Structure formats: C-alpha cells, structure tokens
Amino acid sequence: MSFYAYMLRCRDGSYYTGHTEDLEVRLAQHQRGTLPCYTHRRRPVELVWSEAFDTRYEALAAERQIKGWSRAKKEALIAGDWKRISELARNRQDDNRPSTSSGRTDLIGSE
C-alpha cells in the first residue's frame, strides 16, 4: 500500500497540502466539499502535486514540511524546479543566521 502527500490549488489561488492513502478518493472528497476543512469553501480545487511514499509517517512528514514552506518554494515544487527549491532553502537559512552583534543593549558613551 502506498501513501501520498499532495498539494491542491484552490479557487482563490491558495494552496492546501495534505496526505492520504487513496489519492483519488481524497481528491473527490475535496471536490464535493464533504471534508470540513480549508478547501470546503474554496472549491473547485486542482491537484497540482503529489508524491507516493511507503509509509503514512513519510507522507505526513512531507505534508508538514511543505506546509512550512513559502509560496515561492511550493510553486517551485509544483514546477519540479529543484534548483529553485535549493536556492530558496539557502536564502531562508541565510535569514536565520545568528546575529553578529555583541548583544549589548546599552548605548556607547551612556556609562
């Protein structure tokens, strides 16, 4: 049995990421609005990306990872642009680098 992580583009242009063991059934549920979730009022939806995994845990881990990504990174994934995904990941790491300041909050000369 395979499990899937997937991404949908909603009518309003937003993205929804989820995981399931039956992608066709889950997509139909989203389209019919039978799932009380984010996509319910944003139909119709379009499947824009999916990947099969051996375990539910792997599919869930992929879902959680993608949910934390920027819109630009999600769109690179949809396009299959692995170079862009890598660039965006590096840029984010650069944004989170530690400060090079001394951490002092007092003003010079105010002692």
N, C-alpha and C positions, 0 to 999 in steps of 0.2 A: 504494500500500500504506500502511496506517495502522499505527501502533504505539500501544500502550496502557500507561498507568500504572494500577495497580489496587490496591485495598485489600480484604483479606478479614478477616472477624471469625471467629476460631477458637472451637472448642467451649469453651475455658477463658475466653473473653471478651477475649483478647488480639487485637491487630491484626497483620497481616502485609501489607507493601507490596512490590510487585514491578512488573516491566514485561515486556511480551511483544509479539510481532507477531500472535498469534492468541489472543484472549482466551478464546474458548470451549474451545479445546484445552487451554490452560493451566489453566483452572478445573477441567476434567475430570481433569487430571493431579493437581492438588491434592486433589480429592475421592477419587480412587483411591489416593492415597498413593504414587504412582510417582516422585515427586520427593523425593530425600533432602534435605529442607530443614526449616525451622522448623515447617511445617504438618503434617508427616508423622504426628506423634503427637498432633496437636490437631484431628483431624477429628471431625465434619464441619466444613467451612468454609462461609461465606456471603459472596458478593460484595456489598460494601456501598458501593463507589465505584469508578468507572473514568472515564478520560478518554482520548480519542483524540488522537494527535499525528502530525505529518507525518513526523518522523524518530525513529529509535531514540534518538539523542542527547537529544532533547527529552523523550522518555518516561523515559529513565534519569535525567535531571536532575530531573524531577518526583518520581520514586521516591526519590532521595537526599534531596531537600528534605523530603518528607513523613516519611521515616524519622527525621529530626531533630526533628520536631515533638512537642509534648506530647500526651498522650492527649486532653486537652480540645480542643486545636486539631484533631486528627484527627476527633473527634466533630463539631466544627463543620463541617468539610469534608463529612463524610457527610451532615449535615443541610442542607448548602447555605447555611449561615449565614455569609455573607461579612462581615457587620458584626462578628460574634463573632471570626472569624479575625483581622480587623484589630485588634480590641481586644487579643486575646491576643498578637499580634505587637508591639503598642506596649508592653504590660506587660513583655514579655521584653526589649525594648530598654531600658526603664527599669531593669531589674535589672542590666544590663550597663554602665550608665553609669560613667564614671571616678570614682574617689574624689575627694572634695573636701578630704581631709586633706593636710597638708604632706608626709606621707611620713616624718616624723621618728619614730624609734622610742625615743629617749631620753626619760626622764621629766623633767617640769619640776621644777626645783629639785634635780636629782641631779648637777648640774655641779660 
